[in-house]
Amino acid sequence: MNLSFKDNSYGFRPGRNAHQAIKKARQYINRGYTWVVDIDLEKYFDTVNHDKL
């Protein structure tokens, strides 16, 4: 169960792939959306206090 993921999240999720993400992006474009937010969390966890994890 993926309770912590939004339905439009495709990265690193079982049963989801890039082709599905592209299909969803096309649906958003067809609805009139004109922008995308792309977030790279690669360095984020370097700043997390690991003692609190």
C-alpha positions as protocol buffer text, in pm:
chain_id: "A"
residue {
  index: 1
  type: MET
  ca { x: 0 y: 0 z: 0 }
}
residue {
  index: 2
  type: ASN
  ca { x: 142 y: 341 z: -98 }
}
residue {
  index: 3
  type: LEU
  ca { x: -26 y: 571 z: 152 }
}
residue {
  index: 4
  type: SER
  ca { x: 256 y: 825 z: 144 }
}
residue {
  index: 5
  type: PHE
  ca { x: 262 y: 870 z: -235 }
}
residue {
  index: 6
  type: LYS
  ca { x: 32 y: 1087 z: -442 }
}
residue {
  index: 7
  type: ASP
  ca { x: -149 y: 925 z: -735 }
}
residue {
  index: 8
  type: ASN
  ca { x: 55 y: 1131 z: -982 }
}
residue {
  index: 9
  type: SER
  ca { x: 389 y: 1007 z: -845 }
}
residue {
  index: 10
  type: TYR
  ca { x: 567 y: 762 z: -1076 }
}
residue {
  index: 11
  type: GLY
  ca { x: 932 y: 751 z: -970 }
}
residue {
  index: 12
  type: PHE
  ca { x: 1059 y: 437 z: -796 }
}
residue {
  index: 13
  type: ARG
  ca { x: 712 y: 288 z: -750 }
}
residue {
  index: 14
  type: PRO
  ca { x: 628 y: -77 z: -817 }
}
residue {
  index: 15
  type: GLY
  ca { x: 393 y: -114 z: -1112 }
}
residue {
  index: 16
  type: ARG
  ca { x: 465 y: 238 z: -1241 }
}
residue {
  index: 17
  type: ASN
  ca { x: 693 y: 335 z: -1527 }
}
residue {
  index: 18
  type: ALA
  ca { x: 809 y: 621 z: -1746 }
}
residue {
  index: 19
  type: HIS
  ca { x: 554 y: 543 z: -2018 }
}
residue {
  index: 20
  type: GLN
  ca { x: 270 y: 585 z: -1770 }
}
residue {
  index: 21
  type: ALA
  ca { x: 419 y: 914 z: -1651 }
}
residue {
  index: 22
  type: ILE
  ca { x: 435 y: 1042 z: -2009 }
}
residue {
  index: 23
  type: LYS
  ca { x: 73 y: 941 z: -2068 }
}
residue {
  index: 24
  type: LYS
  ca { x: -31 y: 1129 z: -1754 }
}
residue {
  index: 25
  type: ALA
  ca { x: 172 y: 1434 z: -1860 }
}
residue {
  index: 26
  type: ARG
  ca { x: -7 y: 1436 z: -2195 }
}
residue {
  index: 27
  type: GLN
  ca { x: -342 y: 1425 z: -2015 }
}
residue {
  index: 28
  type: TYR
  ca { x: -241 y: 1730 z: -1810 }
}
residue {
  index: 29
  type: ILE
  ca { x: -128 y: 1914 z: -2125 }
}
residue {
  index: 30
  type: ASN
  ca { x: -461 y: 1836 z: -2292 }
}
residue {
  index: 31
  type: ARG
  ca { x: -639 y: 1982 z: -1988 }
}
residue {
  index: 32
  type: GLY
  ca { x: -453 y: 2310 z: -2034 }
}
residue {
  index: 33
  type: TYR
  ca { x: -172 y: 2279 z: -1781 }
}
residue {
  index: 34
  type: THR
  ca { x: 135 y: 2466 z: -1903 }
}
residue {
  index: 35
  type: TRP
  ca { x: 403 y: 2406 z: -1638 }
}
residue {
  index: 36
  type: VAL
  ca { x: 578 y: 2121 z: -1457 }
}
residue {
  index: 37
  type: VAL
  ca { x: 755 y: 2099 z: -1122 }
}
residue {
  index: 38
  type: ASP
  ca { x: 1051 y: 1860 z: -1116 }
}
residue {
  index: 39
  type: ILE
  ca { x: 1213 y: 1804 z: -779 }
}
residue {
  index: 40
  type: ASP
  ca { x: 1541 y: 1618 z: -732 }
}
residue {
  index: 41
  type: LEU
  ca { x: 1581 y: 1499 z: -374 }
}
residue {
  index: 42
  type: GLU
  ca { x: 1923 y: 1343 z: -426 }
}
residue {
  index: 43
  type: LYS
  ca { x: 2108 y: 1576 z: -185 }
}
residue {
  index: 44
  type: TYR
  ca { x: 1815 y: 1639 z: 51 }
}
residue {
  index: 45
  type: PHE
  ca { x: 1887 y: 1345 z: 278 }
}
residue {
  index: 46
  type: ASP
  ca { x: 2242 y: 1468 z: 334 }
}
residue {
  index: 47
  type: THR
  ca { x: 2086 y: 1751 z: 537 }
}
residue {
  index: 48
  type: VAL
  ca { x: 1851 y: 1537 z: 749 }
}
residue {
  index: 49
  type: ASN
  ca { x: 1946 y: 1481 z: 1112 }
}
residue {
  index: 50
  type: HIS
  ca { x: 2010 y: 1106 z: 1106 }
}
residue {
  index: 51
  type: ASP
  ca { x: 1996 y: 1082 z: 1487 }
}
residue {
  index: 52
  type: LYS
  ca { x: 1626 y: 1172 z: 1468 }
}
residue {
  index: 53
  type: LEU
  ca { x: 1557 y: 908 z: 1205 }
}
